[in-house]
């Protein structure tokens, strides 16, 4: 029976290795398969056979020693054949022709590997320069010390981002709002005195994008709610910030909720927040930008800039310092004092020019003078 199994397996292996696609590894397949057959037969001879196979196992026991020797010989031959096949495969791969793009990728990969040490050294030098720069700024007092969250204090000033403007924005603008939510939250966390941050009307595509790109938003130290702001806070505590409002925000009071419209419209929805506040009968106010600064553009700031100004004022109650630190220079901001001084200087120059100017003489007077001069000459 053992001889029958050997013949069947060997004939099958011969049919497989005779296929042209595996001609390069025929010796390895033959030796590996023969090795498996020998191991299989040896295991059968050493195991206890059932009564129906008693006649077969008698011959298997007597052939145990010869099978062990044959297995060792097959192991050695298989190892030699494996080494030969690996050598032939390497020679074939070295001699194989590569395309132009493959050669380019190979050269690029080699250059990248060669420059690994240089890149590491360059990163180390930049890190040392950055540390030295920060240390110098700390010593000079121009850089604020690092703030740890254990040392922060939360004040009772509520800054609310109203996210109910989704139907008035394009998908691209909704994406910008989501990004500004991240920046606003980070700006508040960088301060020693932090405000209470709320995201109201939190739903729709804004919520989907936040959960997709920031899965940890549920762990943020802020209030996420799908309810509108007028359902979260009493009406008498709400102050809606609108740049068109005639009321000026003079200070931030504890217990109040300052609403910031979460909209990016590129000035296409002018006066929208002011209009909604008027319709709901909610008190509104604007930041005191016009009382301290002169801007070349409209007094409309982004979500991030408004939140940063409020956070800066909470830490240092100075509107001018907060706005100078936050408002970008592209707005063309100048101090009202300097503008007033320049205007006074221009007025003084105009007055001096008027005093030193030669009085104008009418044409009739010039004609009369000319006639008088001619009479005196004839006389």
Secondary structure, 3 states (H helix, E strand, C coil): CHHHHHHHHHHHHHHHHCCHHHHHHHHHHHHHHHHHHHHHHHHHHHCCCCHHHHHHHHHHHHCHHHHHHHHHHHHHHHHHHHHHHHHHHHHHHHHCCCCHHHHHHHHHHHHHHHCHHHHHHHHHHHHHHHHHHHHHHHHHCCCCCCCCHHHCEEEEEEEEEECCCHHHCCHHHHHHHHHHHHHHHHHHHCCCEEEEEEEECCCHHHHHHHHHHCHHHHHCCCEECCCCHHHHCCHHHEEEECCCCCCEECCCCCCCEEEEECCCCCCCCCCHHHHHHHHHCCCEEEECCCCCEECCCCCCCCHHHHHHHHHHHHHCCCHHHHHHHHCCHHHCCEEHHHHHHHHHHHHHHHHHHHHHCCCCCCHHHHHHHHHHHHHHHHC
